[in-house]
Amino acid sequence: MEPLSNKRKAVDNKPLNLLERSYLPAIVKGLGITMSHFFKKPVTISYPEQKREFSENFRGMHSLKRDENGKERCTACGLCALSCPAEAITMIAAERQPGEENLYREEKYAAVYEINMLRCIFCGLCEEACPKEAIYLDGDIVPSDYLRKDFIYGKDKLVEAPLNQ
Amino acid sequence: MKVTIDGISVEVPDGTSILNAARVIGGDVVPPAMCYYSKLAGSGGKCRTCLVKVSKGSEKDPRPMPKLVASCRTTAMDGMEVQNMTSPEVIEARKGVVEMLLINHPLDCPVCDQAGECDLQNLGFEHGAAKTRYEFDRRTFNRIDIGDKIQLHMTRCILCYRCVFTADQITDHRIHGILNRGDHSEISTYIQAAVDNDFSGNVIDVCPVGALTDKTFRFKNRVWFTKPVEAHRDCDHEKCKGEVTLWYKGDDVLRVTARKDQYGEVEDFICNTCRFDKKKTADWVIEGPRKVSNHSVISSNHYDTMKPLPVVKANPVLQEANKEQFERETRL
């Protein structure tokens, strides 16, 4: 049969000669390969001090966006939670009071907005469903933690920092 | 009397409108209706979404009608032939009507409490164009409180007059109505007097859009996250049967509405005591979960039973161990 690659080697059970039995050439050859790698560029990086660039369509941690005036865009319409296949998103809506117009864009806003990062599968459907362009999965990898309750991210972790900071 | 709608013949009594004849057939041949309400006399003829083409006037006078007619206000004749879905002219006209209805609509569905059970949303989704061609500023109004339980968003109103007919026919005196004319028309109360009547809450149910909404439900939750459950109680009011739909979120009743049929019309009008004051499970006799169409957003992520079956069989030993583990972890 025609070989698929030219790497095929026939096995032979010839007895080793003296040089081969001493193993020295093989050890030297192996050490040579090891030494040669000292002078090569390493393929790994030391994460988390160094980080690789993410691809353009990488989906990481969610962030809730603000508009050009620094107002929160999210209006708690619930479409992200509806589209979420893992049911990771919950929210409680509240009505904007007079005097809060600089904080929230619409008359309704999310008073509580929680994403359970253990449930989230980072599919990006919430981003697609959002009619207000308020949620994007443009963050980093979600950091690890010890307790389950610490993976429920509230607005303190999700909302973008205000503009003037 | 025999009427043929989209090639389907049906026998209806004299004086039936084309729309009602279509409803006898049911299914896709029924024209959508935004202003017609079978329980309210005199309603219909305002929104023009139910336009149909009459290709044969009657057996005696087989000439077609020159223009598209509003099916809710046109009486069916013997031998009449009507085209609804099968006429491209009707489809095109309906698209135009939807565009006109949406001209001044703010399209604030993400904020609106009606979203998910809104007739205009469904109509726009099924019959409308995806984009608006209107470039000018939309008509805006401030929102008005009609009493402490009902909120009026005039910006969302499509002037179907259903609430005015409800107030005229269901309650014994009407305080709200339509002010001004034409483009300036607006639902309003005279010097914003509160609508104070036992049946005033029904204007919320008859409103096809989110113009009249329940203030006690305002921004509480989205319709599709709540579970509709049929329930009844013995109501003291002689006109109210006390048969309602409760909208649950967890163990809380977020709102109470009348039961609606497949055309979005209420089966029985309910009194304000049932609607606004009885929001505890203990006040009601639960009949079971409400049947929701598979196409409705309300049916998404819902279970058939009130209590979903446990995934893991309840095991006291396991539960105790879980509790212990949770406590240990919280201490950490």
Interface residues (C-beta under 8 A of the other chain):
Chain A: T75 A76 C77 G78 L79 A81 L82 E87 A93 A94 E95 E106 E107 K108 P131 K132 Y146 L147 R148 K149
Chain B: D108 C109 P110 V111 A115 R218 F219 K220 N221 R222 W224 F225 V297 S300 N301 E329 T330 L332
